Amino acid sequence: QVQLVESGGGLVQPGGSLRLSCAASGIIFRFYDMGWYRQAPGKQRELVAVISSGGSTNFADSVKGRFTISRDNAENTVYLQMNSLKPEDSADYYCHARREIGIAKYDYWGQGTQVTVSS
């Protein structure tokens, strides 16, 4: 059974920092591209950051320079370090795991963790 369990969300003031964690089980973690998505009320889910199985990273323009993504393959965990947080970063943040083997695609989602940026 595949599980992605996020943690680290909460309430933070503008300009503050949070680090989200996503612990994976039931998959061979090192073979998966891992990503963080977010969804604010009334908006579509959007990609925040992704780190490939090889360690390459990509970020949404809105978070470049403020967020970093990293992974620890020994701990089967992916992290999202969020600095200089803004109210518009408030959303539910979801961890995503993806792998393609030929034409087969494997996608898994976590249950989400809420981030609220407010004074």
ROSE-4610 file (N, C-alpha, C; in Angstrom, 1 decimal, always signed):
// ROSE-4610
residu = [Q/Q/Q/V/V/V/Q/Q/Q/L/L/L/V/V/V/E/E/E/S/S/S/G/G/G/G/G/G/G/G/G/L/L/L/V/V/V/Q/Q/Q/P/P/P/G/G/G/G/G/G/S/S/S/L/L/L/R/R/R/L/L/L/S/S/S/C/C/C/A/A/A/A/A/A/S/S/S/G/G/G/I/I/I/I/I/I/F/F/F/R/R/R/F/F/F/Y/Y/Y/D/D/D/M/M/M/G/G/G/W/W/W/Y/Y/Y/R/R/R/Q/Q/Q/A/A/A/P/P/P/G/G/G/K/K/K/Q/Q/Q/R/R/R/E/E/E/L/L/L/V/V/V/A/A/A/V/V/V/I/I/I/S/S/S/S/S/S/G/G/G/G/G/G/S/S/S/T/T/T/N/N/N/F/F/F/A/A/A/D/D/D/S/S/S/V/V/V/K/K/K/G/G/G/R/R/R/F/F/F/T/T/T/I/I/I/S/S/S/R/R/R/D/D/D/N/N/N/A/A/A/E/E/E/N/N/N/T/T/T/V/V/V/Y/Y/Y/L/L/L/Q/Q/Q/M/M/M/N/N/N/S/S/S/L/L/L/K/K/K/P/P/P/E/E/E/D/D/D/S/S/S/A/A/A/D/D/D/Y/Y/Y/Y/Y/Y/C/C/C/H/H/H/A/A/A/R/R/R/R/R/R/E/E/E/I/I/I/G/G/G/I/I/I/A/A/A/K/K/K/Y/Y/Y/D/D/D/Y/Y/Y/W/W/W/G/G/G/Q/Q/Q/G/G/G/T/T/T/Q/Q/Q/V/V/V/T/T/T/V/V/V/S/S/S/S/S/S]
num = [1/1/1/2/2/2/3/3/3/4/4/4/5/5/5/6/6/6/7/7/7/8/8/8/9/9/9/10/10/10/11/11/11/12/12/12/13/13/13/14/14/14/15/15/15/16/16/16/17/17/17/18/18/18/19/19/19/20/20/20/21/21/21/22/22/22/23/23/23/24/24/24/25/25/25/26/26/26/27/27/27/28/28/28/29/29/29/30/30/30/31/31/31/32/32/32/33/33/33/34/34/34/35/35/35/36/36/36/37/37/37/38/38/38/39/39/39/40/40/40/41/41/41/42/42/42/43/43/43/44/44/44/45/45/45/46/46/46/47/47/47/48/48/48/49/49/49/50/50/50/51/51/51/52/52/52/53/53/53/54/54/54/55/55/55/56/56/56/57/57/57/58/58/58/59/59/59/60/60/60/61/61/61/62/62/62/63/63/63/64/64/64/65/65/65/66/66/66/67/67/67/68/68/68/69/69/69/70/70/70/71/71/71/72/72/72/73/73/73/74/74/74/75/75/75/76/76/76/77/77/77/78/78/78/79/79/79/80/80/80/81/81/81/82/82/82/83/83/83/84/84/84/85/85/85/86/86/86/87/87/87/88/88/88/89/89/89/90/90/90/91/91/91/92/92/92/93/93/93/94/94/94/95/95/95/96/96/96/97/97/97/98/98/98/99/99/99/100/100/100/101/101/101/102/102/102/103/103/103/104/104/104/105/105/105/106/106/106/107/107/107/108/108/108/109/109/109/110/110/110/111/111/111/112/112/112/113/113/113/114/114/114/115/115/115/116/116/116/117/117/117/118/118/118/119/119/119]
x = [+0.8/+0.0/+0.9/+0.6/+1.4/+0.8/+1.7/+1.3/+2.3/+1.8/+2.5/+1.9/+2.7/+2.2/+3.0/+2.2/+2.8/+2.7/+3.6/+3.6/+4.4/+4.2/+4.9/+4.1/+2.9/+2.0/+1.6/+1.0/+0.6/+0.4/+0.3/+0.1/+1.4/+1.7/+3.0/+2.7/+3.5/+3.3/+4.0/+3.5/+4.2/+5.7/+6.5/+7.9/+8.5/+7.7/+8.2/+8.6/+8.9/+9.4/+8.6/+8.5/+8.0/+8.8/+8.9/+9.4/+8.4/+8.0/+7.1/+7.9/+7.4/+8.0/+6.9/+7.4/+6.5/+7.3/+6.7/+7.3/+6.6/+7.3/+6.7/+7.0/+6.0/+6.2/+5.4/+5.8/+5.2/+5.6/+6.6/+7.2/+8.7/+9.4/+10.8/+11.1/+11.3/+11.3/+12.3/+13.5/+14.5/+14.3/+13.3/+13.0/+11.9/+11.3/+10.2/+10.6/+10.0/+10.0/+9.0/+9.4/+8.6/+8.2/+7.0/+6.6/+5.7/+5.6/+4.7/+3.8/+2.5/+1.4/+0.7/-0.1/-0.9/-2.2/-3.2/-4.5/-5.2/-5.4/-6.1/-7.6/-8.4/-9.9/-10.3/-11.1/-11.7/-10.7/-9.5/-8.5/-8.1/-7.5/-7.1/-5.8/-5.6/-4.3/-3.2/-2.1/-0.9/+0.4/+1.3/+2.6/+3.4/+4.0/+4.9/+6.3/+6.7/+8.1/+8.2/+9.2/+9.4/+10.9/+11.2/+12.6/+12.5/+13.4/+13.4/+14.1/+14.0/+14.7/+16.2/+16.7/+18.1/+18.5/+17.5/+17.9/+17.7/+17.2/+16.9/+15.7/+15.7/+14.6/+13.9/+12.7/+12.0/+10.9/+10.7/+9.8/+8.9/+7.7/+6.8/+7.4/+7.1/+7.7/+7.4/+6.2/+5.8/+6.6/+7.3/+8.1/+9.6/+10.0/+11.5/+12.2/+13.3/+14.1/+13.6/+12.5/+11.9/+11.8/+11.5/+11.2/+12.4/+12.7/+13.6/+13.0/+13.4/+12.9/+14.1/+14.0/+15.1/+14.6/+15.4/+14.9/+16.0/+15.6/+16.5/+16.1/+16.8/+16.4/+16.6/+17.5/+17.7/+16.5/+15.9/+14.7/+13.4/+13.4/+12.2/+11.3/+12.0/+11.3/+11.7/+10.7/+11.0/+10.5/+11.3/+11.1/+10.8/+10.0/+9.8/+10.1/+11.2/+11.6/+11.0/+10.1/+9.4/+9.9/+10.5/+11.0/+10.2/+10.3/+9.7/+8.3/+7.5/+6.2/+5.3/+4.3/+3.4/+2.0/+1.0/-0.4/-0.9/-0.4/-0.9/-0.3/+0.6/+1.1/+0.2/-0.8/-1.8/-2.5/-2.5/-3.1/-3.0/-3.7/-3.4/-2.2/-1.2/+0.0/-0.1/+0.1/+0.0/+1.4/+1.7/+2.9/+2.5/+3.3/+3.0/+4.2/+4.0/+5.0/+4.6/+5.6/+5.3/+6.4/+6.1/+7.1/+6.5/+7.2/+6.8/+7.8/+7.2/+7.9/+7.3/+8.0/+7.4/+6.1/+5.0/+3.7/+3.0/+3.5/+2.8/+3.2/+2.2/+2.4/+1.9/+2.6/+2.2/+2.2/+1.0/+0.9/+0.2/+0.8/+0.3/+0.3/-0.7/-0.9/-1.0/-0.5/-0.7/-2.1/-2.4/-3.7/-3.7/-2.5/-2.4/-2.1/-1.5/-1.2/-1.5/-2.1/-2.6/-1.5/-1.3/-0.4/-1.2/-1.1/-1.8/-0.8/-0.7/+0.2/-0.6/-0.5/-1.4/-0.8/-1.1/-0.6/-1.8]
y = [-1.2/+0.0/+1.2/+2.1/+3.3/+4.4/+5.0/+6.2/+7.3/+8.5/+9.7/+10.6/+10.8/+11.5/+12.8/+13.9/+15.2/+15.7/+16.6/+17.2/+18.5/+19.4/+20.6/+21.9/+21.7/+22.8/+23.6/+24.7/+25.5/+26.9/+27.7/+29.2/+29.9/+30.8/+31.5/+32.9/+33.9/+35.3/+35.5/+36.6/+36.9/+37.2/+36.7/+36.8/+35.6/+34.8/+33.6/+32.5/+31.4/+30.2/+28.9/+28.0/+26.6/+25.6/+24.4/+23.3/+22.2/+21.8/+20.7/+19.4/+18.3/+17.0/+16.1/+15.1/+14.1/+12.8/+11.9/+10.6/+9.6/+8.9/+7.9/+6.5/+5.6/+4.2/+3.5/+2.2/+1.4/+1.6/+2.5/+2.7/+2.6/+2.4/+2.5/+3.9/+4.6/+6.1/+6.7/+6.1/+6.7/+6.7/+6.0/+5.9/+6.9/+7.6/+8.5/+9.9/+10.6/+12.1/+12.5/+13.5/+13.9/+15.4/+15.7/+17.1/+17.6/+18.9/+19.6/+20.4/+20.3/+21.0/+21.8/+22.8/+23.5/+23.9/+24.0/+24.4/+25.3/+26.5/+27.5/+27.4/+27.8/+27.8/+28.4/+27.7/+28.3/+28.3/+27.8/+27.8/+26.3/+26.2/+24.9/+24.5/+23.3/+22.8/+23.2/+23.6/+24.1/+23.5/+23.3/+22.8/+23.9/+23.5/+24.4/+24.1/+22.8/+22.5/+21.0/+20.6/+19.2/+18.9/+17.7/+17.2/+15.8/+15.6/+14.4/+13.3/+12.1/+11.0/+11.2/+12.0/+12.3/+13.6/+14.3/+15.4/+16.8/+16.8/+18.0/+18.7/+20.0/+20.7/+21.7/+22.0/+23.0/+23.6/+24.9/+25.7/+26.5/+26.7/+27.7/+29.1/+29.9/+31.3/+32.0/+31.8/+32.5/+32.2/+31.1/+30.7/+30.7/+30.9/+30.9/+31.9/+31.4/+32.3/+32.2/+31.7/+31.6/+30.2/+29.3/+27.9/+27.0/+26.0/+25.0/+23.6/+22.7/+21.3/+20.4/+19.4/+18.5/+17.1/+16.1/+14.7/+14.0/+13.1/+12.2/+10.7/+10.1/+8.8/+7.7/+8.0/+7.0/+7.0/+8.2/+8.3/+8.3/+8.2/+8.1/+9.4/+10.5/+11.8/+12.9/+13.7/+14.9/+16.1/+17.2/+18.4/+19.6/+20.5/+21.8/+22.9/+23.6/+24.7/+25.9/+26.6/+27.8/+29.0/+29.9/+31.1/+32.3/+33.4/+34.7/+34.5/+33.8/+33.4/+34.6/+34.5/+35.6/+35.1/+36.0/+35.5/+34.7/+35.0/+34.3/+32.9/+32.5/+31.2/+30.3/+30.9/+30.1/+29.1/+27.9/+26.8/+25.5/+24.5/+23.1/+22.6/+22.1/+21.6/+20.1/+19.6/+18.1/+17.6/+16.5/+15.7/+14.8/+14.7/+13.9/+13.0/+11.8/+10.9/+10.4/+10.4/+10.0/+9.2/+8.1/+7.3/+6.8/+6.8/+6.3/+5.1/+4.0/+2.8/+2.4/+2.8/+2.6/+3.4/+2.7/+3.4/+3.4/+2.7/+2.6/+3.9/+4.5/+5.7/+5.4/+5.8/+5.6/+7.0/+7.4/+8.6/+8.4/+9.0/+8.9/+10.3/+10.5/+11.8/+11.6/+12.6/+12.6/+13.2/+13.3/+13.8/+15.3/+16.0/+17.4/+17.9/+19.1/+19.8/+21.2/+21.9/+23.2/+24.2/+25.2/+26.3/+27.6/+28.4/+29.6/+30.7/+31.7/+32.8/+34.1/+34.5/+35.6/+36.2/+37.5/+38.2/+38.3]
z = [+0.0/+0.0/+0.0/-1.0/-1.1/-0.1/+0.6/+1.4/+1.3/+1.1/+1.2/+2.3/+3.3/+4.5/+4.7/+4.5/+4.7/+6.1/+6.4/+7.8/+7.7/+8.7/+8.8/+8.4/+8.0/+7.8/+9.1/+8.9/+10.0/+9.7/+10.8/+10.7/+10.8/+9.9/+10.0/+9.6/+10.1/+9.7/+8.4/+7.7/+6.4/+6.7/+5.8/+5.9/+6.7/+7.2/+8.0/+7.1/+7.8/+7.1/+7.6/+6.8/+7.1/+6.3/+6.9/+6.1/+6.1/+4.9/+4.8/+4.5/+5.1/+4.8/+4.3/+3.4/+2.9/+3.0/+3.8/+4.0/+3.2/+2.3/+1.4/+1.9/+1.6/+1.9/+0.8/+0.6/-0.4/-1.8/-2.0/-3.3/-3.2/-4.4/-4.4/-4.6/-3.5/-3.6/-4.5/-4.6/-5.4/-6.8/-7.3/-8.7/-9.1/-8.1/-8.4/-8.4/-9.4/-9.3/-8.2/-7.4/-6.3/-6.5/-6.2/-6.3/-5.2/-5.1/-4.2/-5.1/-4.8/-5.4/-4.3/-4.7/-3.7/-4.3/-3.5/-3.9/-2.9/-3.3/-2.5/-2.7/-1.8/-1.9/-3.2/-4.0/-5.2/-6.4/-6.2/-7.3/-7.6/-8.8/-9.3/-8.6/-8.5/-7.9/-8.9/-8.3/-9.2/-8.7/-9.6/-9.3/-8.5/-7.5/-6.7/-7.0/-6.9/-7.1/-7.4/-8.1/-8.4/-8.3/-7.9/-7.9/-8.5/-9.5/-10.3/-9.5/-10.0/-9.3/-9.4/-10.4/-10.5/-9.7/-9.2/-8.3/-9.0/-10.3/-10.9/-10.3/-10.3/-9.6/-10.6/-10.3/-11.1/-10.2/-10.4/-9.5/-10.3/-9.7/-10.2/-10.1/-11.1/-11.0/-9.7/-9.2/-8.0/-6.8/-6.8/-5.6/-5.8/-7.0/-7.3/-6.4/-5.9/-5.0/-3.5/-3.3/-1.9/-1.4/-2.3/-1.9/-2.4/-1.7/-2.2/-1.9/-2.8/-2.7/-2.6/-1.7/-1.6/-1.2/-1.4/-1.1/-0.3/+0.5/+1.2/+0.8/-0.1/-0.5/+0.5/+1.5/+2.6/+3.5/+3.6/+4.5/+3.8/+2.5/+1.7/+1.9/+2.0/+2.3/+1.4/+1.0/+0.3/+1.1/+0.9/+1.7/+0.9/+1.4/+0.8/+1.8/+1.6/+2.5/+1.9/+2.7/+2.2/+3.1/+2.4/+3.1/+2.6/+3.3/+2.8/+2.4/+3.3/+2.9/+2.8/+1.9/+1.6/+1.8/+2.1/+2.2/+1.1/-0.1/-1.3/-1.4/-0.5/-0.4/+0.4/+1.0/+1.8/+0.9/+1.3/+0.5/+1.2/+0.7/+1.1/+0.2/+0.8/+0.0/+0.0/-1.2/-1.5/-2.0/-1.5/-2.0/-3.2/-4.2/-5.3/-5.7/-6.1/-6.5/-7.9/-8.8/-10.2/-10.8/-11.5/-12.2/-13.5/-14.5/-15.8/-16.1/-16.5/-16.9/-18.3/-19.3/-20.7/-20.8/-21.1/-21.2/-19.9/-18.9/-17.6/-16.8/-16.2/-15.4/-14.0/-13.0/-11.6/-10.9/-10.4/-9.7/-8.3/-7.3/-6.0/-5.3/-4.5/-3.8/-2.3/-1.6/-0.1/+0.2/+1.5/+1.9/+2.1/+2.0/+2.1/+3.5/+3.5/+4.8/+4.6/+5.5/+5.3/+5.7/+4.9/+5.2/+5.2/+6.3/+6.3/+6.7/+5.8/+6.0/+6.3/+7.6/+8.0/+9.3/+9.4/+10.6/+11.6]
